[in-house]
């Protein structure tokens, strides 16, 4: 009996350690900043250091350096967008804009910065899906956008997620229905709920337009 109990405890510890390792890997995969370059390319990588002249970032365990003069902006995981060469941002003048700000072909910004893994992984996934979709042009900051689409994770009551669309003044133009967002691995929860939102609600939003 004692032997069976010991084996059960050891097995439980093994499962716990595997889960911790899995959680660590999943979180590290999601721990990347977004770097927008002057040549209009963008890359997800972890910024590890910077000085007066260079940004040092890490991608697939290899470190690279790039002159700051070649970086337009960086959206950091937690503190959001920091501008390095704002003159390369293609700002939209909306003073005479007419029509819906989220019609086909318009420019949409999907922010992801957050101190919650589930929040930023969901936003990054939604950004990825919308970029592949091609219905809107996905841009890298509010100044380039007709409106802002935000993925929102909430742990009020049962964990759930939804998205809102706001104009550049912060007025909410659209709010989606909720989808469940629960599980053991925060990054997976964000990705799965973002995918569900995309499949269930983005299509309906397009039909309305």
GUVOBA-497140 format. One record per atom (N, C-alpha, C, O): x, y, z. Coordinates in steps of 0.02 Angstrom, whole numbers, padded with zeros to 5 digits, always signed. Layout:
XYZ ...
***
This chain:
+00041-00060+00000 +00000+00000+00000 +00043+00063+00000 +00031+00111-00037 +00095+00062+00043 +00141+00119+00045 +00176+00129-00021 +00186+00186-00044 +00196+00073-00053 +00230+00076-00116 +00186+00108-00170 +00210+00149-00210 +00122+00090-00171 +00075+00118-00219 +00067+00193-00208 +00062+00232-00256 +00066+00213-00144 +00059+00284-00128 +00119+00324-00151 +00113+00378-00178 +00179+00295-00139 +00241+00328-00161 +00243+00335-00237 +00261+00388-00263 +00223+00282-00272 +00222+00284-00345 +00173+00337-00371 +00186+00371-00420 +00116+00342-00337 +00066+00391-00356 +00092+00462-00347 +00082+00505-00389 +00127+00474-00291 +00156+00540-00278 +00208+00558-00329 +00210+00614-00355 +00252+00508-00345 +00305+00520-00394 +00275+00535-00463 +00299+00579-00499 +00223+00498-00481 +00190+00509-00545 +00159+00578-00548 +00162+00612-00600 +00128+00599-00493 +00097+00665-00490 +00149+00720-00498 +00138+00769-00533 +00207+00711-00463 +00261+00760-00469 +00287+00765-00540 +00302+00819-00564 +00292+00707-00573 +00317+00706-00642 +00270+00744-00688 +00292+00783-00730 +00205+00733-00679 +00155+00768-00720 +00159+00843-00707 +00154+00883-00753 +00167+00861-00643 +00171+00931-00623 +00232+00965-00655 +00227+01021-00679 +00290+00930-00654 +00351+00958-00683 +00344+00967-00759 +00367+01017-00787 +00313+00917-00791 +00302+00921-00864 +00257+00980-00880 +00269+01016-00929 +00204+00990-00839 +00158+01045-00849 +00194+01112-00842 +00183+01158-00881 +00237+01117-00790 +00274+01179-00779 +00320+01194-00838 +00326+01251-00860 +00353+01142-00864 +00397+01150-00922 +00357+01172-00982 +00378+01217-01019 +00300+01140-00992 +00257+01157-01049 +00233+01230-01045 +00233+01266-01095 +00213+01250-00984 +00191+01319-00974 +00247+01368-00988 +00235+01421-01018 +00307+01351-00967 +00365+01395-00978 +00380+01403-01051 +00393+01458-01074 +00378+01348-01089 +00390+01350-01161 +00337+01392-01196 +00352+01433-01239 +00273+01380-01178 +00219+01416-01209 +00224+01491-01197 +00214+01531-01242 +00241+01509-01135 +00247+01580-01119 +00305+01612-01155 +00300+01670-01177 +00362+01576-01161 +00420+01603-01196 +00405+01614-01269 +00429+01662-01299 +00366+01569-01299 +00349+01577-01370 +00308+01641-01381 +00311+01671-01434 +00271+01660-01329 +00229+01719-01335 +00266+01783-01315 +00240+01838-01325 +00326+01776-01286 +00362+01833-01257 +00405+01868-01310 +00466+01866-01307 +00372+01900-01358 +00409+01935-01410 +00379+02004-01422 +00318+02013-01419 +00423+02052-01434 +00402+02119-01452 +00394+02123-01528 +00413+02077-01564 +00365+02178-01552 +00357+02187-01624 +00398+02247-01646 +00391+02302-01620 +00443+02236-01695 +00488+02288-01719 +00468+02306-01791 +00469+02264-01835 +00450+02369-01801 +00433+02394-01869 +00493+02432-01896 +00517+02479-01864 +00516+02412-01955 +00576+02441-01984 +00559+02495-02037 +00504+02497-02063 +00608+02537-02051 +00599+02590-02101 +00583+02561-02170 +00548+02593-02209 +00609+02501-02185 +00596+02470-02250 +00527+02438-02254 +00511+02403-02302 +00485+02450-02202 +00415+02428-02198 +00407+02356-02178 +00351+02331-02172 +00462+02321-02166 +00458+02253-02140 +00445+02256-02065 +00463+02304-02031 +00412+02202-02040 +00401+02197-01968 +00423+02129-01944 +00419+02080-01980 +00448+02125-01882 +00471+02062-01855 +00453+02057-01782 +00459+02105-01744 +00430+01997-01762 +00420+01983-01691 +00484+01953-01663 +00507+01901-01687 +00512+01985-01613 +00574+01962-01582 +00578+01994-01512 +00542+02042-01498 +00621+01967-01470 +00628+01994-01403 +00685+02044-01400 +00743+02027-01413 +00668+02107-01384 +00719+02158-01375 +00754+02146-01308 +00721+02146-01256 +00820+02134-01310 +00856+02116-01249 +00901+02172-01224 +00922+02172-01166 +00916+02221-01267 +00962+02274-01247 +00959+02330-01298 +00942+02318-01357 +00976+02390-01277 +00984+02445-01325 +01030+02498-01296 +01035+02506-01235 +01064+02534-01341 +01106+02589-01320 +01089+02650-01363 +01035+02651-01393 +01131+02699-01364 +01116+02760-01402 +01107+02748-01476 +01072+02786-01510 +01140+02697-01503 +01141+02688-01575 +01107+02624-01600 +01085+02622-01658 +01102+02573-01559 +01079+02507-01583 +01024+02478-01539 +01021+02490-01479 +00981+02438-01572 +00934+02393-01539 +00961+02323-01545 +00977+02301-01601 +00967+02287-01490 +00988+02217-01493 +00928+02174-01477 +00896+02181-01425 +00912+02129-01523 +00854+02085-01513 +00874+02013-01524 +00926+01998-01555 +00833+01968-01499 +00847+01896-01502 +00791+01860-01539 +00733+01870-01524 +00810+01819-01586 +00763+01779-01624 +00791+01709-01632 +00846+01699-01657 +00752+01659-01609 +00773+01589-01612 +00842+01580-01580 +00886+01546-01606 +00850+01611-01521 +00910+01606-01480 +00972+01635-01512 +01028+01622-01490 +00963+01676-01564 +01019+01711-01596 +01009+01786-01587 +00954+01811-01598 +01061+01821-01567 +01056+01893-01557 +01076+01932-01620 +01124+01915-01654 +01038+01985-01633 +01052+02029-01690 +01053+02101-01665 +01022+02117-01614 +01087+02144-01700 +01085+02215-01685 +01065+02254-01747 +01084+02235-01803 +01028+02306-01737 +01005+02347-01792 +01010+02421-01771 +00992+02438-01715 +01034+02464-01816 +01038+02535-01798 +00969+02564-01783 +00920+02548-01816 +00966+02606-01733 +00902+02637-01715 +00873+02679-01772 +00812+02687-01778 +00916+02704-01815 +00893+02745-01871 +00853+02703-01922 +00820+02731-01965 +00857+02637-01916 +00820+02593-01961 +00755+02567-01930 +00719+02528-01961 +00740+02589-01869 +00681+02566-01832 +00629+02622-01829 +00643+02677-01805 +00569+02608-01853 +00515+02657-01849 +00486+02658-01778 +00480+02710-01747 +00467+02598-01755 +00436+02593-01689 +00445+02522-01663 +00460+02476-01702 +00436+02513-01599 +00433+02447-01568 +00372+02445-01523 +00362+02489-01481 +00331+02394-01532 +00276+02383-01485 +00301+02331-01434 +00307+02272-01449 +00315+02355-01374 +00340+02312-01322 +00283+02274-01289 +00227+02298-01286 +00298+02214-01266 +00247+02169-01239 +00203+02202-01186 +00142+02193-01186 +00235+02239-01141 +00196+02267-01086 +00185+02342-01090 +00131+02365-01071 +00233+02380-01113 +00225+02452-01110 +00199+02484-01174 +00189+02544-01177 +00187+02444-01226 +00156+02470-01287 +00205+02500-01337 +00264+02483-01337 +00180+02544-01379 +00219+02570-01436 +00267+02625-01414 +00248+02672-01378 +00329+02619-01436 +00380+02671-01427 +00405+02690-01496 +00425+02647-01535 +00405+02755-01512 +00426+02779-01577 +00500+02795-01577 +00526+02825-01530 +00534+02776-01632 +00606+02791-01639 +00617+02839-01698 +00660+02883-01694 +00580+02830-01752 +00585+02875-01809 +00514+02889-01835 +00491+02860-01884 +00481+02934-01800 +00410+02947-01812 +00397+02976-01882 +00340+02972-01907 +00447+03003-01913 +00438+03034-01979 +00420+02982-02032 +00396+03000-02086 +00431+02917-02018 +00416+02865-02067 +00345+02836-02057 +00325+02791-02094 +00308+02861-02008 +00240+02838-01999 +00195+02871-02050 +00198+02932-02060 +00153+02832-02083 +00109+02858-02135 +00042+02878-02103 -00006+02839-02102 +00040+02938-02076 -00018+02961-02038 -00078+02973-02084 -00071+02999-02139 -00137+02954-02059 -00199+02965-02096 -00232+03029-02072 -00237+03041-02012 -00254+03069-02119 -00293+03129-02103 -00367+03112-02109 -00392+03101-02164 -00401+03109-02053 -00471+03089-02053 -00519+03148-02049 -00578+03139-02036 -00493+03209-02059 -00535+03268-02051 -00594+03270-02099 -00647+03296-02082 -00585+03243-02159 -00640+03243-02208 -00665+03172-02224 -00696+03161-02276 -00651+03125-02179 -00669+03055-02192 -00744+03046-02186 -00776+03071-02140 -00772+03008-02235 -00843+02991-02233 -00850+02916-02243 -00809+02884-02276 -00903+02888-02213 -00914+02816-02219 -00894+02781-02155 -00874+02812-02106 -00901+02715-02156 -00884+02675-02097 -00809+02667-02090 -00776+02651-02139 -00781+02678-02030 -00708+02671-02022 -00685+02599-02025 -00624+02587-02027 -00731+02550-02025 -00709+02482-02033 -00738+02448-02095 -00754+02388-02094 -00744+02487-02149 -00763+02458-02213 -00704+02422-02245 -00647+02430-02224 -00719+02381-02295 -00668+02343-02330 -00611+02389-02355 -00624+02443-02381 -00549+02367-02345 -00491+02403-02369 -00465+02456-02322 -00410+02482-02332 -00504+02474-02270 -00480+02525-02224 -00424+02498-02180 -00413+02438-02175 -00389+02544-02148 -00331+02527-02106 -00352+02515-02034 -00384+02558-02003 -00334+02458-02007 -00353+02438-01939 -00290+02424-01899 -00244+02392-01923 -00289+02449-01838 -00233+02435-01792 -00258+02389-01736 -00310+02401-01706 -00220+02335-01723 -00237+02287-01670 -00182+02288-01617 -00131+02255-01626 -00190+02325-01563 -00138+02328-01511 -00136+02263-01472 -00186+02228-01465 -00076+02245-01446 -00071+02183-01407 -00037+02191-01340 -00040+02145-01299 -00006+02248-01326 +00032+02256-01264 -00011+02246-01202 -00066+02273-01197 +00014+02206-01155 -00023+02192-01093 +00024+02156-01045 +00072+02125-01066 +00009+02160-00980 +00048+02120-00932 +00019+02051-00922 +00043+02013-00880 -00034+02034-00960 -00065+01967-00958 -00048+01929-01022 -00060+01953-01077 -00021+01870-01014 -00003+01828-01071 -00064+01813-01115 -00060+01818-01176 -00119+01796-01083 -00179+01777-01121 -00204+01836-01162 -00228+01827-01219 -00200+01897-01136 -00223+01956-01171 -00181+01969-01234 -00208+01979-01288 -00116+01969-01226 -00074+01985-01284 -00071+01928-01334 -00065+01941-01394 -00074+01865-01311 -00073+01810-01360 -00137+01809-01401 -00135+01794-01461 -00193+01827-01370 -00256+01831-01407 -00254+01887-01458 -00277+01879-01515 -00227+01945-01438 -00224+02002-01484 -00177+01987-01542 -00192+02004-01600 -00120+01956-01528 -00072+01940-01581 -00102+01890-01630 -00093+01896-01691 -00139+01840-01604 -00171+01791-01647 -00224+01824-01691 -00229+01810-01751 -00264+01868-01662 -00315+01902-01700 -00284+01946-01754 -00308+01950-01811 -00230+01978-01737 -00193+02020-01785 -00167+01977-01843 -00171+01997-01901 -00141+01918-01826 -00116+01872-01877 -00171+01850-01925 -00162+01850-01985 -00228+01830-01897 -00284+01806-01937 -00311+01861-01983 -00327+01848-02041 -00316+01921-01957 -00341+01977-01997 -00292+01997-02052 -00312+02018-02106 -00227+01991-02037 -00176+02006-02088 -00182+01957-02147 -00177+01978-02204 -00191+01893-02132 -00197+01843-02184 -00262+01850-02223 -00266+01836-02283 -00314+01873-02188 -00380+01880-02217 -00380+01929-02276 -00408+01915-02329 -00349+01987-02266 -00344+02037-02320 -00404+02082-02328 -00404+02124-02373 -00455+02074-02286 -00514+02117-02292 -00496+02189-02273 -00519+02236-02306 -00456+02196-02220 -00430+02261-02200 -00355+02263-02209 -00323+02211-02216 -00327+02322-02209 -00254+02331-02206 -00235+02338-02133 -00257+02385-02099 -00195+02292-02108 -00175+02293-02038 -00112+02335-02031 -00060+02320-02061 -00116+02388-01991 -00060+02435-01983 -00031+02429-01913 -00055+02390-01871 +00022+02468-01900 +00062+02456-01840 +00055+02509-01785 +00090+02505-01734 +00011+02557-01793 +00000+02606-01740 -00065+02644-01754 -00091+02641-01810 -00091+02679-01704 -00154+02714-01711 -00152+02768-01765 -00201+02779-01800 -00095+02802-01771 -00090+02858-01818 -00100+02836-01890 -00118+02877-01933 -00088+02772-01905 -00095+02747-01973 -00164+02716-01986 -00178+02692-02041 -00207+02717-01935 -00269+02678-01938 -00332+02721-01944 -00335+02777-01919 -00383+02693-01977 -00449+02723-01976 -00482+02708-01909 -00520+02749-01882 -00468+02649-01881 -00496+02631-01816 -00453+02577-01783 -00407+02550-01813 -00469+02563-01721 -00430+02516-01680 -00474+02458-01659 -00529+02468-01633 -00450+02397-01671 -00486+02337-01651 -00449+02305-01592 -00390+02287-01599 -00482+02299-01536 -00450+02273-01475 -00479+02206-01454 -00540+02200-01446 -00436+02157-01446 -00455+02094-01415 -00457+02107-01340 -00412+02139-01312 -00509+02082-01307 -00517+02092-01235 -00529+02026-01200 -00576+01990-01216 -00486+02010-01152 -00495+01951-01108 -00522+01975-01042 -00498+02024-01014 -00573+01941-01016 -00602+01960-00951 -00610+01898-00907 -00633+01846-00930 -00590+01905-00844 -00600+01851-00795 -00657+01868-00747 -00660+01841-00692 -00701+01913-00768 -00760+01930-00729 -00813+01876-00741 -00837+01868-00797 -00831+01840-00688 -00875+01783-00697 -00836+01726-00729 -00779+01713-00710 -00865+01693-00777 -00829+01642-00815 -00781+01677-00864 -00801+01726-00896 -00720+01652-00869 -00671+01683-00914 -00698+01686-00985 -00724+01637-01011 -00693+01744-01015 -00719+01751-01083 -00678+01804-01120 -00637+01839-01091 -00691+01808-01185 -00656+01858-01227 -00705+01886-01278 -00754+01855-01296 -00690+01946-01300 -00729+01979-01352 -00683+02031-01385 -00627+02040-01363 -00707+02064-01437 -00668+02118-01465 -00712+02180-01473 -00773+02175-01481 -00680+02237-01471 -00715+02300-01484 -00679+02337-01540 -00619+02328-01550 -00716+02378-01575 -00687+02422-01626 -00700+02494-01604 -00758+02513-01592 -00648+02533-01601 -00653+02603-01579 -00627+02649-01633 -00584+02630-01673 -00653+02710-01634 -00622+02760-01678 -00562+02789-01642 -00547+02771-01585 -00526+02834-01674 -00464+02860-01645 -00477+02907-01587 -00429+02927-01553 -00539+02925-01575 -00556+02966-01517 -00576+02923-01457 -00591+02949-01403 -00576+02856-01467 -00592+02811-01413 -00665+02792-01408 -00684+02755-01363 -00706+02816-01454 -00778+02798-01453 -00787+02727-01480 -00762+02710-01533 -00824+02686-01442 -00836+02616-01462 -00888+02614-01518 -00944+02638-01510 -00869+02585-01575 -00913+02581-01633 -00946+02513-01638 -01000+02507-01667 -00914+02462-01611 -00939+02393-01617 -00912+02351-01560 -00854+02359-01540 -00954+02307-01534 -00932+02260-01482 -00958+02191-01501 -01018+02182-01512 -00914+02142-01504 -00935+02074-01523 -00967+02038-01465 -00964+02060-01408 -00998+01981-01480 -01021+01936-01428 -00961+01904-01394 -00905+01906-01420 -00973+01874-01336 -00920+01841-01299 -00909+01769-01323 -00954+01737-01349 -00847+01745-01314 -00832+01674-01323 -00797+01650-01260 -00764+01690-01226 -00802+01585-01242 -00767+01560-01183 -00692+01567-01191 -00665+01563-01247 -00657+01578-01135 -00584+01585-01137 -00556+01557-01072 -00540+01596-01026 -00549+01492-01067 -00523+01462-01006 -00478+01403-01024 -00485+01373-01077 -00433+01386-00978 -00386+01331-00988 -00324+01340-00946 -00318+01389-00910 -00279+01291-00949 -00219+01291-00907 -00163+01334-00935 -00124+01363-00897 -00158+01338-01001 -00102+01374-01033 -00126+01441-01060 -00162+01442-01110 -00107+01496-01028 -00133+01562-01048 -00124+01579-01122 -00170+01606-01153 -00066+01563-01150 -00055+01580-01221 -00103+01542-01267 -00126+01570-01316 -00116+01479-01250 -00163+01440-01290 -00235+01466-01283 -00272+01468-01331 -00252+01486-01222 -00319+01514-01210 -00329+01576-01254 -00382+01584-01285 -00280+01620-01256 -00285+01680-01296 -00292+01664-01370 -00334+01693-01404 -00250+01618-01395 -00252+01601-01465 -00317+01568-01485 -00346+01583-01538 -00341+01522-01443 -00403+01485-01459 -00464+01531-01458 -00507+01527-01501 -00467+01575-01408 -00525+01620-01404 -00523+01672-01461 -00575+01690-01488 -00463+01694-01480 -00457+01741-01536 -00479+01708-01601 -00513+01739-01642 -00460+01645-01610 -00481+01608-01670 -00557+01600-01672 -00588+01607-01724 -00586+01585-01614 -00659+01578-01610 -00694+01644-01626 -00744+01645-01662 -00667+01699-01601 -00695+01764-01616 -00692+01779-01690 -00740+01804-01720 -00635+01764-01720 -00627+01776-01791 -00677+01736-01832 -00709+01763-01877 -00684+01672-01817 -00727+01628-01856 -00801+01646-01847 -00840+01643-01894 -00820+01664-01786 -00891+01675-01771 -00916+01746-01785 -00974+01755-01801 -00872+01795-01779 -00896+01864-01778 -00868+01909-01833 -00902+01957-01853 -00808+01897-01856 -00781+01940-01909 -00820+01934-01973 -00832+01983-02007 -00841+01872-01989 -00882+01862-02048 -00947+01899-02045 -00969+01929-02094 -00980+01898-01986 -01043+01934-01977 -01033+02009-01985 -01075+02044-02013 -00977+02033-01959 -00962+02104-01963 -00954+02125-02037 -00976+02179-02057 -00922+02083-02076 -00914+02098-02147 -00982+02099-02183 -00994+02141-02226 -01026+02053-02165 -01092+02050-02196 -01132+02114-02183 -01171+02136-02225 -01122+02142-02123 -01156+02204-02107 -01133+02262-02150 -01170+02310-02160 -01072+02257-02177 -01044+02311-02218 -01061+02301-02291 -01042+02342-02333 
***
